[in-house]
Amino acid sequence: MEIWQIVLIILGIMIIIRIIGFLICGSICYHFVFDRRKGDKDFAKNENIEAKNSPDRLWYFAQNIEELTICSFDKLTLKGYLLRNNSNKLAIILHGYRGRYYSSVSQARIFYESGFDVFMPNNRAHDTSEGKQFSMGPKEVKDLLNWINYLLKINPNYQIALMGISMGAHIVMLSVGQSMPNNVKCFIEDCGYTNLMDELKFQLKKSMKVAHPKFLMWLNNLYIQFFHHFSMNSSTENSLPKTKIPGLFIHGDKDNFVPFDNLEKNYSLMSNNVDKKKVVFENKEHNRAITDKDKYKMEVINFVNKYIE
């Protein structure tokens, strides 16, 4: 065998090893981040007793809650929960990463006591909604638009306020850059990230002590695009500049999960020709602005009341 043939064989083996390594690495990273929570169906049984018995949780489950069902664009059965208040005002509230619809009962109560119907879906691959994996934004945008159209069949006169917390906030901010029914009057984002890739890099550095995650994330994104048909380059930079829907931006200044500087990034992306407001909650960590309930309620309801009668 000639030397050049041996070299070609060695190079071929090296390329195959690299491809296999890429596939293994991409698969591990993808499933670690985007898989349905292990034990998701038993979560409620093992949940913290204090959380189960919180006043807002007890209030919520004492109400008459209606389960709704839709089929997603990729044939998943998605579930959501409607709290009727005999109103033409509707708040749609999206939960965060590995949460569930009732993660946002405190926000739901604020809207309900202000005269709104309240709808809270389970995102794909969360709780009662089908799916083995979720996408932290790109696919969920289509699900949200699907839900809006479904709810407008129930009541075509709904005036809608969209609200999202953390991952839910990212979904909402991506959605408002899409073509929306005129019924959507405003949105509120609470501690949402600007760029999915940047957020995951931040978590790799903070939680897993990965010093230089850029190449790893690039490989992982190639894997996801090829096998799972979405991109981690999901960014509000592509949606917020387009929106004409007024927005309220909320963030705690001690947030160490979605860095506080995302507030200014998101706020600045919206045109100054569209009504917008940002509110800082001092000494509040991730998703804890709601613990200052009086201020939270005042800011949210005063904002939505400007656009929804």
N, C-alpha and C positions, 0 to 999 in steps of 0.2 A: 504493500500500500504506500502510495506517495505521501510525502510530508504534507502537501497542501490538502490532501484528502483527510488526513488525521486532524489538521487544524480546523477544517470545516465541520468535522464530526464533533470536536470539542466545543466549537462555537455554537453548534446546534443544540448540544446538551445544555450548555450554559443558558441559552435563550429559553429552552423548555423549563429549566429550573426556575428562572426568573418569572416566567409566566405563571407557573404553579404557585410560586411564592406570592405573586401579586393577587392571584385568585383567593388564596388562603387568607392573606392579610385583609383584603377587601371584604371578604365574607365575614370574618371575625368582627371587624370594626362595625360593619353594617348591622349585624344582628345584635351586637352589644348596645348600640344606640337606638335602633329603630324597632326592635322586637316588642311585641306585646309583653307587658309585665308578667313575670313568672308568678303563677298563683293568682292571676288577675281575678278569676271567678270567685276565689275565696277571700278576696281582699276585705270585703265588708265584715266577714266573720272575725277576722284578726285585727281589725282596725282599733286604734287607740280609743279607750272608753271615753276619755275626756272629749275627743273630737265627735264621737257619736252622740254625746249628750250635751253638746253646745246648744245654747238657746236658739240660735238661728237654724241649726239642723233640726231640732225638735219642732220648731215652728213650721219649717218647710214640709216635713213629712206628716204634719197634721192637716195639710191642705189637700184638696182634691186634685191630684196630679194625673194628667192624661199622657199616656205613652203613644208616641207617633213613630211611624216607620217609613223609610224611603229606601230605594235601591240606588246605589252609587253608580257612577259612570263605568266602574269596573266590576259591577255585579255583586257588591257587598251589601248586606242588609244593615242599615244604620238606624240607630234608635235615638230619639230625643224626647224631652219631657216638657209639656206645656202646662203652665199654671194660668188658668183663665181668670180674668178680673172684669169681664163684661166691658172691655175697653177696645178702642181703635188704636191705642198706643201699645207698641210691642217692643220689649227689650230682648235681644238675642245675645246670650252670654256664653262664650267659649272658654272651657277650662284649659289648664296648662299641661305640661309634660307629665305623662303617666298619671294624670288626675282622672276625674270622672265628673259627670254632670253636676252632682251635688257638692263638688268642691267649691262652688261659687254661690252657696245659699245666702251668704251675707249680702252679696251684691243683689241677688234675686229679691231679697226682702226689701231692700231700699227701693227698688223699682216698683215692686208690687204695692207697697204702702204709699207710693206716689201715683197710683192709679194705672199702672201698666199691666198688661198680660206679660208673662215671662216665659221664654223658651230657652231650654238648656240642652243641647245635644251632647251625646257621647261621641267624641272624635273616633274615627276609624281605629280599630285595634285597641279600643279602650272599653272596659266594662261590658255593657250589653251590645255594643256595636261590633259587627264582624270584622275580621281582618287579622292577619298574623303580624303585619308590620304597618307602621304609619310613616309619614314623611316630614313631619314637623313644619309643614307649610304648603308645599306645592300641590299635593293631591287634596289636601283639606280645603283649599280655596274652592275647588270644584264642588266639594261636598257642601260648603256653606252656601254657595249660590243655588245649589239644588234645594237646600232647606228653605231659603228665602222664597223661591218660586212656589214651593209646596205650601208654605204658610200663607202666601198671598192668595192661594186657591181657597184656603179656609176663610180668610177675611181679606178681600181685595182693598179694603179701606185702611188697613194697618199703616200707621206711620212708625217706622222702624228705627231704633237706636241699636247699633252693633257695639258689643263690648267684648274684649278678650283680655285674659290674664296670662302673662308670660308667653308660652307657645301660642295660646289662643289669641294674644295681642298681635303676634306676628302674622297669624292667619288673617285676622281682621285687616291689618294694614296692607297686606298683599291684595286682599279682596277689593278694597275701595279704589284700587287702580284699574279694576275691571269695569265692564259695562254693567251698571247696576240699575234696578228698577227705581223710579223716582220716589217710591215709598221709603227708601233708605234716606233718612234725613241727617244723621250724624253718626259719629263713632267715638268710642273711648278705648284707648289702649292703656293697659296697666302693666308696667315693667316688661315691655316687649323688646326683643332683640332686633337689631337692624339687619344683620347679615347672618344667615344660618352657619355658613362656613366659619366666620369669625367667632361665633358663639361656641362652636364645637372645638375650635383651636384653643379658646380660652379655658374650656373645661378640661381638655387634655393637659394643658400646662398646670392647671390648679389642682386637679384631682388625681391625675396619673403621673404627674411630674415629667411629662414628655417635653424636653427642652426645645426641640425644633420640629413641631408637628406639621409644618407646611407640606413637605413631600409626602408624608403619610396620608394627609387629608386629600392631596391631589390624586394619589393612587386610589384611595377609597371612593372619591367622586367618580373616577373613571369606571370603577366596578359598578357603582350604583346606577350611573347613566346607562351602562350597557345591559345590566341584568334587571334593573328595577325601574327604569324609565322615568327618573326625575333627577334633578341636580341639586347639590348642596349649595350652589351659588344663588340660592333663594335670597332675595334682598328687597327691602323696602325702597331702595334707591330706584327700582324699576316701577314702583307703584305710587308712592306718595306724591311725587311731582306731578302725576297725571290727575290726581283726584280733585273733584270739585265739592266733596263732601266735608263739612266742618268736622274738626277733630280735637279731642281733648287728650293730652299726653300726661300720664301719671307715672312717677317713679320715686322710690325711696333712696335717699342719698347714701345709705349704708348697704346697698344691695351688692353682695359679693357672688351672686350667681349669674345675673345679667347685669354687667357693669353699668354704673350710673351714667356714664357718658353716652349710652345709647339713647337717653332721653333727648339730649341736645341734637344728636345725629338725626333722629326721626323727626323731631320738631322742625329742624332746619330744612329738611327735604321737602316739606309742604310749601306750596306757593304762598307768599305773603298776601296774595289776592283772595285767598280762601280763609275763612275764619278759623282760627286755631288758638289753642291755649295750652300752656304747660304748667304743671303743678308739682312742686317738690314736697315730699313728705320727709321732714327732718328726722334723722336717727331711726329710720325704718329700713329693715332688711327686705329681701326679696319677697314679694307678695304679702307684705305686712302693712302696707299703707292703709288697708281696710281696718286695721286695729284702731286707727284714729277715726272712728266711725262718724262722728259728728261732722268733722271737716270733709271726710270722704263723701258723705251724703250731700253736703252742701255744694261741693264742687261739681259732682256728677249731675245732680238734679237741676241745679241752676244752669248748667251748660245745656242739657238736653231740652229743658223747657224753653230755650230760645228758638228751637227748631220744631218742637213737637207740641201741639196743643191738646 
